[in-house]
């Protein structure tokens, strides 16, 4: 990318900016992917340029996943300036004009809204008043609305200022290397695409348990919950990537259209096939009402009613304060219609064959299957073939999710972002659940959620926890 950019970060002293955005932008600048740029931080904190540069330097040293050299850090922080949001759009316009003059020539504009959803429209109006809409792109954080009505209203209000082509609704799950690997795995290999359908796949699980609690986000989380915070904005997006038809090309419009076709084909959620939970102790958290009905856990069955997936259940699960943290897609293949193996051979005892994608930062895949145990007789064991990015010599070239998404937005690449149509359709299929919400069931912290999740998936079983662990980096199979 040759075009320099003015980047404006709203919420520049918040947790997301400190942990991800500032270190990520520094790496993009260091790597040469982003040419000359100027970055304006906008927030409520009483800081000047020097104070913001000190804040950013500390954030980069603490949270960068790569070595931070003093010279590179100094070069990055010299690009930063700060505007207090209370100074108004006139002050922002003045600072933007100054930084754009320093860039010279043609340049792009990128605005990142790292702000609570209720503040998004105020930021949009500030950008309009500052004259920073033309020729710009805007990244918006989730959740995008809380139901169909609010999503439509939010889209309509934003479209009064920004064209849809300028809006990039971010989902950092899709920015991970493993998510993109799904596309390569499916569409570049003749081995898997022919069996990627209802005739060969029994069911799919998308499992994103978290060990974290609220982490100081009680005000946001109490009004949102696990379903609105995670399922609509993350898990459904991952499901579309996994389930979509082959696009006509790899351009962003073609891929977005195939994802939207998946959303159009989804059946409305049945509240009877949804389990909501709340970890014990949630109501004791600061700022949480004693009678809170907010879900910190949700598991559900979704269905895609099209030719490829009719009758194949998709089981989604996510929650706070669970036994492990993971981000896993697990695809269970149908078992053979008849087994020639004798009783006691072990076939079928460890469940069906699975293809597993680990969406954690270290991209990993595993294919499990039955094989003969060495020795006399016909005893079968569950075996697996595994691939991990850290087993290659290219692990250092992986961009973190936010880095990739910021870079794509600057280039106008929309493949990994959600459209207005897509997000409204997801809220539409969620309406039956939001109108008839099942009660929350208590579950102990450090577990896999309420016991009712086993009835939800029966007679199948949840893939997590795994019966085996991933191999360590560069380890050989035992």
N, C-alpha and C positions, 0 to 999 in steps of 0.2 A: 504494500500500500504506500503510494508516494505522496498522497495528499496530507499535509499537516492538519491538526485538529485542535479546536478549542473544546475542552471537556469541562462541563459544569457538574459538580456532585452536590446534590441537595441531601442534607443529612450527613455532611462530611466528617462530623465528629462522633457519629454513631458507631454501634458495634460492628455492623456489616462493613462500613468503610474502613474501620481500624483493622479488622481481621482479614478482609478479602480484597476490597476495592483498591486501597492505596498500595499494599504490597503487590497486587496483580498488575496495576498500572506501571509500577516501577519495573517489573519484569518485562512487560511489553515494550517499554522504552529501552531497557538494557539489551533485549534480544534483537532490536532493530526492526521488529514487526511493525511498530508504530513510529513514524518519523517525527520530526519536530512537533512538539505539542505544548500547550499551556493548559493548566488545570486550575480551575477556580473552585474552592471549597465554600459551600454555603451552609450555614447552620445558625443555631441560636446562641452558641457559646461566645463569651466575650474574649475574642482573640484578634490579633493582628496578623499580618503576613508572617512575621517571624515566629509567632506562637504556633501558627498552624504548621509551619515547616518543622518545628521541633516536634509537634504532635505526630506528624506523618513519619518523621525519621524514627521515632520510638516505635511506632506501629510496624514499620517495615523491618526493623531489627528484631522485634518480638515475633512476628507472624510470617515472615517470608520463609518459604520452604526451600530456598536456595541461599547460598552464601551471599552476604551483603558486603560489598566493598565500599570503603569510605568515599572514594572518588565517585563511584556510580551513584551512591546515595546523595552526595552533594549536588551532582548534576540533576538528579531527579527533583529534589526539594527546591532547587532554584527555579523550577518551572511552576511552582505553586504560589497561589495568592488566595486571599480570604475575604469574604464579604459576609457580614452579619445580616441575616435575613430581615431583621427589624429596620435596617437602613432603607429598605424598599427597593422596588424595581429600578428606580433611577440610578442608585448606586451600583447595582448589578450591571446595568447597561453601560455605565461609565467604565467599570473594570473590564467588561468583555471587550469594549472598543479598544482599550489600551492593550490588552493581550492579543487581540486579533491584528492590531497594527504591528506588534512585534513579530507575529507569524508572517505577515506580508503575503501578497498574492492570493491565489485561490486556496481556500481551506474549508474543512468541514466543521460541523458543530455536533457534539453529542452531549445530551443531558441525561444524567442518571438520577432517578428519583428514589433514593434510599431513605424513604420517609414512610410513616404509617399510612395505611390506605385513606384514612379520613383527611389527610393533608395533601393528597395527590392533586386534587382540583385546585387548591390554593397555589401550588407550585406551577401548575399549567397556566393559571391566570397571571402569575408573576412573570413567567417567560414571555407571555404575550405582551404584557405591559412594558417589558424590557426590550421588545423588538428582537427577540432571539428565536423566533419560530422558523422563519424562512431559511431553507437550506439546512435544517437541523434534523436530527433523529433523537428520539426520547426512549429511554429504557425504564420500564415500570415494574416494580416489585409486586409479588403476590401478597395477599389474595386479591383478585380482580373482581370486586363485588362480593356480596354474601348470599345472593340468591339471584334469580333471573331478572327480577325487577330492578334491583340495584345495579347489576351488571349492564343492563340495557341503558339505564340512566347515565351510568358512568361513561360508557362508550359514546353516547350521544353528546354529553358535555365535552368530552375530550375532542371529539370530531368537530366541534365548533371552532377549535383552535388548530389541531393537528390533523392532517390527512392520515388515513389508516396506514399508508405506506411508510409513514414516519414513525409509527408506534411499534415498539419492540417489547412485548410482555414476556418477562424473563422466567425461565424455569431452569435452575442450575443443575437439576438432575440430567437434563438433556445435553448439557455442556460437557459431560464427562466422557472420557475416551471410550469407555465400555458401551455407552449408549450409541455412539457412532459406529462402533464395531458391530452392532446388531445389523446395521444396513449392509456393511461389507460381508458379514457372515452369511446373510440371507441371499443377497443378490449377486455376489461374486462367485458363489460356489454351487455347481450343479448338483452337489451331493444333498443339500438341505432344502432348497426351495421347493422341489417336487413333493416333499413330505410335510411342508409347512401349512397344514390345513386340518380340517375336522376328520379326515379319513385316517390320519396317523397320530394326531395329537389328542390326548384324552382330556387334559385340563392344563391351565396355566396359573402359576402363583406369582404375585408381585408382593414382596415382603420387605417392609422398611421399618423394622423396630428400632427404637432409640433408647439409650440408657439415660439420656439427659432428662432433667425436670424442666421447669419453666424458665430457668436461667434469667430471672428478672423480667420476664415478659408477661407478667400476670395480667396487666391491663389490656394487652393485645389478645392474649390467648383466651381469657374468660369469655370474650365476645365472639370468639371464632371456633375453637375446638379442633380436634384432629381431622374431622372430615373436611371442613372448609379450608383448613390450613395445609393439609397434605394430600388428600385424595383428589380433589378437583384440580388442584394446581400442579401436582407432581405425578401421582400414580396413574391417573388417567392419561397423562401425556406420554408416559413411558409405555403404557399399554398400546397406545396408538402407533408408536414407533414399531413395536413388536408385531402388531396385527395388520398393518396397512398393506395394501396391494403394491406391486412394483410400480414405482413412478415412471413416467415416460422418459425422464432424465433426472439428473441429480441437482437441477436448479431448484431454488427455494420455493418457487411458486408450485412446481409439480409435487414436491414433497408435502407442502402445506395442504394442497388439495387432497392428497391421499389420506393424510391424517384427519382432515375434516370429514371425509367419507366414512371413516371408522366411527367418528362421533355421531354422524347422522344415523348410522346403523345400530347404535347402542339402544337396547331396550330401557325404558324407565326403570329405575331402581325399585325393588320390592322391599319395603320396610321389614317384611318377615324374614328376609335373607340378609339382614344387617345386624351385627352385634356391636353395641356401643359399650365402652367401659371407662372407668375412672380409677386411677390408682389410689390406693388407700393413703391418706395423708394430703391429697390434693387440696381438700377444703381447709386444711391448716396452713396452707401457703399464705404469705402476706398478700392482702388485697383480694382474696377469694371468698365469696359469701359462704356461710355455713350450709346453705341448702343448694349449692351450685349443682346444675344438671349438665355441665359442660363435659363433653367427651374428651378424654385424653388418649383414648384407644378406639379404633374402629376396624372392623373386619366385615367384608361384604362379598357378595357374589354378583358379578356383572356378566352380561351376555351381549354378544355382537351378532345381530340377526342379519347376516349376509351369507352369500354362497360359500365362502371360505370357512366361516367360523360358527355357523348355525349349530346349536346344541353343545358347544364347547364352553364350559364355565371358566370364568376368570375370577380367581379368588385374590382379593387385595387385603392386606393387613398392615397397619401402622399404629404406633403408640409410643407414649412417653414412659420412662422408668421401667423398661422391659429388661429381660435377662441379658440380651446382647444388643449391640448396635450392628446393623447390616443393611445392605441395599441389594436385593437379590431378585432376579427373574428366574423362575424355575419352570421349565417346560416338560411335562410328563407325557411320554409317548404311550400309545396304546400297547397293551400286552398282546402277545401272539394269541390267535383264536383257539389254538389247541397246543398243549404241551406234550411232547414225546418223552420227556424226562421222567424218570421214576419218582415215586413218592420218597421224600427225604433227600432229594438231590440238592435242594436249596433254591431252586428256581422260584422266583416270585416272593421269596421271604423278605427281601429288602425293598419291596415296592417296584414300581415300573422303572424303565430306563428314563433318565433325566438329562436334559441339556440345561446348564446353569450359567447365567451371566451374573457376575458380581460387579455392581455399579459403584463400588467404592473407588477411592482415588487410584489405587493400584488395580488396573484393569485385569480381570481374570475370567476365564471360561473353563467349564468342566463338562465332559460327557461321561455319564456313568452307564454301565452295562454289565451283563452277566458274562462270566468267562469260566472256563474249567479250572478247578483247583489242581495243581500239579500232584501227581501220584496216581495210584490205581483207582479204578472205579470212576464214576461220573458225579463228582461233587462240584457244585457251582458256587462261586463267590461273586459279590458285587465289586467290580473294578471301575477305575476311572482314568480318563486321559485329561490332563490339565494343561492349560496355557496361562501364563502370567506375563504381563508386560515387563516385569522386572527380570524375566529370564532372557530378554533380548538386550541388544546394545543400544536400543533407542529409547529406553525408559526416561532418560534425561530430556527428551524432546517433547514430552507430554505437557500440554498446557492444562493448568487447572481450569475448573469449570467456568468460573467468573472471568478468567482471562480470555478463554475462547469466546465466550458470549459477548464481552465488550469488543473484542477484535472483530467478530462477525457483524455486530451492529454498526461499527464504524465503516465497514465495507458495504453495508446494506444487504448482507446475507441473512435471509429470514428463515432458513431451514429449521433452526432449533428454537424458534419463537412461536407463540400462540397467536392466532388471529381472533378478531372480534367475533366472527361467526363461531369459531371453535369453542370459545369460552362461554358464549351464550347458550350453545347447544348442551354443554356439560351441566350448566345450571338448570336447563330445562329437564334433562333426564333425572336430575336430583330432586325435582319438585315433590314427587310422592313421598320421598324420605323426609324432606324438610317439613312437609305438612303433617306427617304422622310419625314422629320421631320415637323410636323405641327407647325405653328407659335405660339409663346407664347402670352397668353392673360393676361392682367393686372388684378390684383385683390387687393382690399384694405387689408392692414394688419389687422389681427383680425377677418377675415371672414372664410368661408368654401371653398374658392377658386373661380374661374371664374364661371359665371352663366351657362356656357356650360356643366358643370358636370351634371346638371339636365336632359339635353337632352340625355346625354350619357346613363343614367340608365333608362330613361322613358320607359314604364309607371310605373316602380318601383320607389322607393324612397330610398335615402341614410339613413342608420340606425343612423348615427350620425348627429346632436346631439340627444341624447336619449330623449324619451318622459318622462322617469322617471329616478331617480338617484339611484345609488347603496346604499344599506343600510350601515349605519355606523357600525364600529366594534361592535359585540355583541349586536346589536340592534334587537329588535323584530319587526315583521311585523305589520304595522298599520291595 
